[in-house]
Amino acid sequence: MAEPKGPVIPLYGVTIHRCIAGGKLDEMKKLAKQAEQHLAEYGDVRAALEALKIEIAKLEHKYK
C-alpha cells in the first residue's frame, strides 16, 4: 500500500455531503478522484462487510 501524499481525508458520507454542500467544483472533483482511488485500492467495503457478517453468523450458529 502506498503512503498518503498529503492530508488523509476520511471518505465517508459526511465528508462527501459537506463537499457537495460547499459547491466548489475543484474540491468535488478532487474528492471524487480520491474516492475512486480508494475503491480501486480497497474495493467495495460494503460488500466485504456483508461477507464478514455472513461468516460471523455461520460461526455463531455453529457454536450455539
C-alpha positions in Angstrom: 0.0 0.0 0.0 1.3 3.4 -0.9 1.9 6.1 1.6 -0.6 9.1 1.5 0.6 12.1 -0.4 -0.9 14.8 1.8 -3.5 15.0 4.5 -5.7 11.9 4.9 -9.4 12.7 4.4 -11.8 10.1 5.7 -14.1 9.1 2.8 -17.4 8.6 4.4 -20.9 10.1 3.7 -20.4 13.2 5.9 -17.2 14.3 4.1 -18.7 13.8 0.7 -22.0 15.5 1.5 -20.1 18.5 3.1 -18.1 18.7 -0.1 -21.2 18.8 -2.2 -22.8 21.4 0.0 -19.7 23.5 -0.3 -20.3 23.8 -4.1 -16.7 24.1 -5.1 -16.2 22.2 -8.3 -12.5 21.7 -8.0 -12.8 20.3 -4.5 -15.6 18.0 -5.6 -13.5 16.7 -8.4 -10.5 16.2 -6.1 -12.6 14.3 -3.6 -14.2 12.1 -6.4 -10.8 11.2 -7.6 -9.7 10.2 -4.1 -12.8 8.1 -3.6 -12.2 6.4 -6.9 -8.6 5.7 -5.9 -9.8 4.3 -2.6 -12.3 2.0 -4.3 -9.6 0.8 -6.7 -7.2 0.1 -3.8 -9.6 -1.3 -1.2 -12.6 -2.4 -3.2 -16.2 -2.3 -2.1 -16.1 -2.2 1.7 -19.9 -2.6 2.0 -19.7 -5.9 0.1 -16.8 -7.1 2.2 -18.6 -6.2 5.4 -21.7 -8.2 4.3 -19.5 -11.2 3.6 -17.9 -10.8 7.1 -21.3 -10.6 8.7 -22.4 -13.8 6.9 -19.3 -15.6 8.2 -19.9 -14.3 11.7 -23.5 -15.6 11.6 -22.3 -19.0 10.4 -19.8 -19.3 13.3 -22.3 -18.1 15.8 -24.8 -20.7 14.6 -22.1 -23.4 14.7 -21.1 -22.7 18.3 -24.6 -22.4 19.8 
